[in-house]
Amino acid sequence: MDTLHQEWQQTCADLPLTARPGTPTYDDALADHDAEAWSYLDDWATHGHAAIDINTTARSPRSHRVPPPTAKPTPVVGRTTPARR
């Protein structure tokens, strides 16, 4: 989104001085920008809360994090190893 915003600012700077909102030159450039940004805005609207949650968790103090699980095999009760004949 930041890159698209920078590109839009550059596009606006490159437009002729007569290109203002409501003129075909400006409106066409804006329509192109909006079309390019649409999928990114849709992704943000759909998944943005997850990105914010991940960022919040990553920035929280370590003491609030759940410790990583320890991998210990669980003994199986009542199972025997078959004997070789």
N, C-alpha and C positions, 0 to 999 in steps of 0.2 A: 504494500500500500504506500509505503514511503517513496519507493521508486516511481510509482505511478504519479504520486503527487508532484515529485520533482520534475517528471516529464511534462505534466500539465503546466507547471510554472514556466518551463522553458517554451512550451508551445504558445502560451499567452504572450511571453516576451517576444516571440518571433512573429506574432500576428501584426498586420498593419495597424496603425493608430486608429483607423476608421472601424476596425473590428470591435464591436461592443456587443453585449448581450442583446439579442433581438435581430442582429444582422446575420445573414446566411454564413459568412465566413466564420464568425465566432460560434454560432449555433452548431454548425457542422463539426467543428473541432471539438466542441463540448460533447456532442453525440458520440463521436469516436472514442473519446476519453471514457465516457460513461459505459459504453459497450465493453471496453477493455477491462474496466474495474468491476463490472457486474459479478463475475464468477468469484472474485476475491471477497467482495462484500457478502455474497451469499454464503461462502465458506465461513466467514467470520460470524455471521448471524447464526449459523447452524452449530459451529464448534467453538466459538470464541470463549464460552464459559469454561470449557475444558482447559483451554490454554491458560486462562486466568487462574484456574484452580491449580494447575501444575506449577505455574510461576509462583503462586503464593506459597505452596508447599515447599518448593525448592528454596525460597528465601527465608522460610521460618527457621528459628533456632534449632540446632541439632537435638536438643533435649526433648523436643516435641515430636520428633520423628519416631516411628515405630522401628525397633531394632530389626535387622535382617533375620530371617528365619534360619535356624540351625538345622542342617541336614543330618538327622540321626535315623538309622534304619529302625523300623518298628519290628520287634520280635513277633514272629507268628507262632501262636499257641496251638498245640495239637497237631502240628505238622512234623513229620519225620522224613528223613532222607531215605530214599529207597536203597535197600541193600543190593550189592552186586552178587550175582550168582556165578 
